[in-house]
Amino acid sequence: MDDADTVGALHRALLERFGETVEAPAGLAGLAGLDELLRMATHATHRAWTDRAVEPGLVRLLTGCALGAPSKSYLQQADVVDLRDPVLRREVEALVPSMPWIADAPALLVVCGNGRRFRRLFERRGLPFTNEHLDGFFNPTVDAALVMMNLIRAAEAVGLACCPISVLRDRAARLAELLCMPAHVFPIGGLCLGWPAGRRDVNPRLPLSATLHVDRFGEDRDGTLDDAAIDAFDARYVTAQSGRRPPGAGPSKSWSDERATQYATAQREDWGDFVRAQGFDTR
Ligand SMILES: Cc1cc2nc3c(=O)[nH]c(=O)nc-3n(C[C@H](O)[C@H](O)[C@H](O)COP(=O)(O)O)c2cc1C
């Protein structure tokens, strides 16, 4: 594809994603990295894979690229576990039987926040650790999320498809035990990797007019502007989903109905207990 084709494809992808035109600045053609922007704009989570293996060497390369993510105060509080032992892998998969795409995935990683190393710097110097509060949990969480995102970017760059798996955190204590996580280490989620078994449609997002703010949130303190954006998004979502449903399946629920149903019962109520049991003070 030449630059003009890539810019055209980027426009179409963003229109499909946001339901509104995202104007390209003049001179966009000719900028480096347009292919990468197009890849990001067409991102889709996958849950079906071919039988082709994902070589451990490739996982190592992708992880090496991902772990170069920025790190809060250069504290390097993110680790990745590549699950290669088939017996251990089966045990981890068995924690989430409701998601068979985890067992099907050629590779499964677990991305972790690691607050242990930071504390060791102090222990080794015989110094008290003076940052035992919520920020001490939040920082490794953010570092780990950036590494997870970088892993997805790296994997998608070479043509792999991914599915993050936060549902593994439903069984966080058992997962921590299986993976021998020390105190102050916790999973933020799993990541399935595989070669995609097919194409996936792009999932729409709320329009930039609702989620990209210039200078301040000011106008929407009571949430009514957001209500309008949500209603419009719901309509767009139903249309997008209807085209994807099998014949006779009837109309899709709206995005807000689906999300409200999904969270109608409390989820992962024991997560705070797990985090505190790993040694974090979450005040
Ligand atoms: C932190 C995080 C956790 C997720 N956990 C799961 C999961 O447990 N199982 C799953 O099938 N998808 C999971 N997903 C994928 C989301 O469902 C998906 O990103 C969302 O539906 C939007 O689809 P898209 O990525 O194709 O745009 C997760 C995504 C993120 C960012």
PDBQT file of the ligand as one rigid body, heavy atoms in Angstrom, charges set to zero:
ROOT
HETATM    1  C1  LIG A 301      -7.660  -5.646  30.894  1.00  0.00    +0.000 C 
HETATM    2  C2  LIG A 301      -8.491  -6.485  29.939  1.00  0.00    +0.000 A 
HETATM    3  C3  LIG A 301      -8.996  -7.690  30.355  1.00  0.00    +0.000 A 
HETATM    4  C4  LIG A 301      -9.731  -8.500  29.483  1.00  0.00    +0.000 A 
HETATM    5  N1  LIG A 301     -10.166  -9.720  29.909  1.00  0.00    +0.000 NA
HETATM    6  C5  LIG A 301     -10.791 -10.551  29.047  1.00  0.00    +0.000 A 
HETATM    7  C6  LIG A 301     -11.159 -11.869  29.462  1.00  0.00    +0.000 A 
HETATM    8  O1  LIG A 301     -10.978 -12.277  30.611  1.00  0.00    +0.000 OA
HETATM    9  N2  LIG A 301     -11.715 -12.681  28.527  1.00  0.00    +0.000 N 
HETATM   10  C7  LIG A 301     -11.933 -12.275  27.246  1.00  0.00    +0.000 A 
HETATM   11  O2  LIG A 301     -12.417 -13.077  26.446  1.00  0.00    +0.000 OA
HETATM   12  N3  LIG A 301     -11.624 -11.007  26.826  1.00  0.00    +0.000 NA
HETATM   13  C8  LIG A 301     -11.047 -10.153  27.694  1.00  0.00    +0.000 A 
HETATM   14  N4  LIG A 301     -10.676  -8.881  27.295  1.00  0.00    +0.000 N 
HETATM   15  C9  LIG A 301     -10.938  -8.445  25.910  1.00  0.00    +0.000 C 
HETATM   16  C10 LIG A 301     -12.103  -7.441  25.877  1.00  0.00    +0.000 C 
HETATM   17  O3  LIG A 301     -13.307  -8.146  26.031  1.00  0.00    +0.000 OA
HETATM   18  C11 LIG A 301     -12.064  -6.691  24.531  1.00  0.00    +0.000 C 
HETATM   19  O4  LIG A 301     -10.905  -5.888  24.500  1.00  0.00    +0.000 OA
HETATM   20  C12 LIG A 301     -13.315  -5.813  24.364  1.00  0.00    +0.000 C 
HETATM   21  O5  LIG A 301     -14.454  -6.620  24.189  1.00  0.00    +0.000 OA
HETATM   22  C13 LIG A 301     -13.200  -4.877  23.170  1.00  0.00    +0.000 C 
HETATM   23  O6  LIG A 301     -12.957  -5.640  22.006  1.00  0.00    +0.000 OA
HETATM   24  P1  LIG A 301     -11.725  -5.302  21.055  1.00  0.00    +0.000 P 
HETATM   25  O7  LIG A 301     -10.455  -5.451  21.842  1.00  0.00    +0.000 OA
HETATM   26  O8  LIG A 301     -11.807  -6.336  19.932  1.00  0.00    +0.000 OA
HETATM   27  O9  LIG A 301     -11.916  -3.935  20.538  1.00  0.00    +0.000 OA
HETATM   28  C14 LIG A 301      -9.975  -8.057  28.156  1.00  0.00    +0.000 A 
HETATM   29  C15 LIG A 301      -9.470  -6.810  27.755  1.00  0.00    +0.000 A 
HETATM   30  C16 LIG A 301      -8.739  -6.039  28.626  1.00  0.00    +0.000 A 
HETATM   31  C17 LIG A 301      -8.195  -4.708  28.158  1.00  0.00    +0.000 C 
ENDROOT
TORSDOF 0
